[in-house]
């Protein structure tokens, strides 16, 4: 019997839920609306994954997997409950970024910057600001169709706008400029020619320690375009780190079925063949001048890098009996990160930025069983 791909634990299926429209007659770089030609291009399909990502995150938050007081403002489906396997995926994704962001911000008392590539409806800045932990500058970059929608939500919601403080919005309502928070509208394939200039116009300092984040973003880009971003950072930001969350292993049976299902929705993982496994993920950065690079699959992260008490807490939230399916899916996702340490002043700033390692003491039936393939090896070189 052929294997049927389960509903993914993360966010590829677009939702046909449209936000409020742009001002009448609004034009932006060839788009006749703030949303382009809805539903008729691969880029539209990729942009549509943002809505599903927010819904999945909101489901996990509602159940108590993690705290996010702001995600509810970016979806109309605030009460939609996702299956346990999706909630666990949202939780693992959140935990990985949360651990590294906090370690980065705690590393020394100098000014720092965070740049989110393809931010969508990301709420990291709001949650950091609520705890007074935001960096000196926080930049988000995405398509104008996405940034327009986000800015409309910010304008309508006093809880968010008051948190940001004073800000200005450009004439097209696609960019926002605050004191420490900036939304930049641009296609990332123009990163070196357009995005960098916009970042610098709003105070981006190449000499400050900077963290770049990519959550299922570069995987959708042509490798030439994403590689240009990786190379530019290595060449121009001497104290930098990047954390990416991406799909891997396209060539086994599950990977092929995953790609086939995504293509049926007009979604293409353009970068997966260029960086199909953990070693290739590391080489992506090392071959472009980064000093250190690491990669682990989500299986390894989930079983080795979450505090045991926290691990047990989330296991009690809801019944979870999709153990084998979870392991198979999580094996096809990874965290990959790299460090650029060319500035001697901040040479040691990243020394303590790593996932803590734990030896879990949990019931045997709570852990996935070994699949027996070489790709299932969860050893990591870090």
Secondary structure, DSSP 8 states (H G I E B T S, - for coil): --------SS--S----------TT--BTTBSSTT-STTSSHHHHHHHHHHHHHHHHHHHHHHTSS--SSGGGG-S-TT----HHHHHHHHHHHHHHHHHHHHHHHS-SS-EEEEEET-TT--HHHHHHHTT---SEEEEEE-HHHHHHHHHHHHH-HHHHHHH-S-EE-TTS--EE-SSEEEEE--GGGIIIIIHHHHHHTT--TTSEEEEEEES-GGGS-HHHHHHHHHHHHHH-SEEEEEEEEE---SSHHHHHHHHHHHHTT---TTTTTT-SHHHHHHHHHTTT-SEEEEEEHHHHHHHSS-HHHHHHHHTSS----HHHHHHHHTTEEEEEEEEE--GGGTTTTTT-S---------GGGS-----SGGG------
